[in-house]
Each structure stands twice: as C-alpha cells, then as structure tokens.
Amino acid sequence: MAAGSRELTRRATAHLAGLAFAVTYLAASILGGSPGTALLRGSLVAAVALVAGQLLCRPVVDAVLDAAARDEARRAARTDEGEP
C-alpha cells in the first residue's frame, strides 16, 4: 500500500504544482509583468507547491486510502454474511 500511496501523492502534487504555475503565470501576465518575470514567479510558486504538496498530500492520501480499504472490508464482510 505504501507504493500506491507514494504514487498517488506524487501525482496529486504534480497536478497541484502545475495548477499553481498556471495560475501564477496567468496572473503575472494579466497584471502587466514581463514574460520573464511571469515565468520566474510561476516557477518559484510551482517549486513551493511541490515541497508543500509532498508534506501535506501524503497524510490526506493515506487517510483516503485507509477509509476506502475499511469500507471495502465492511462491504466484503456483509456479502460474506449473505446480505446484499
């Protein structure tokens, strides 16, 4: 389960970093920043999002996977007893 948790955390973090970059780049461009400044700011925010995502997403992913496993175990126990 640890490998699956790491993979989901990595994917969620990558999506969040991409979204953070896009929003920051667009905001800097719309507000009149030069393309270089917008790129630099977007890159910095994406790097911060990657670090923060690794720290914050792992407990969330673990909690979701644990809850899903617990629900699946309950569902399997009910079907073993003969309940639909």
Buried (B, 14 or more C-beta within 10 A) or exposed (E): EEEEBEEBBBEBBBEBBEEBBEEBBEBBBEEEBEEEEBBBBBEEBBEEBBEBBBEBBBEEBBEEBEEEEEEEEEEEEEEEEEEE
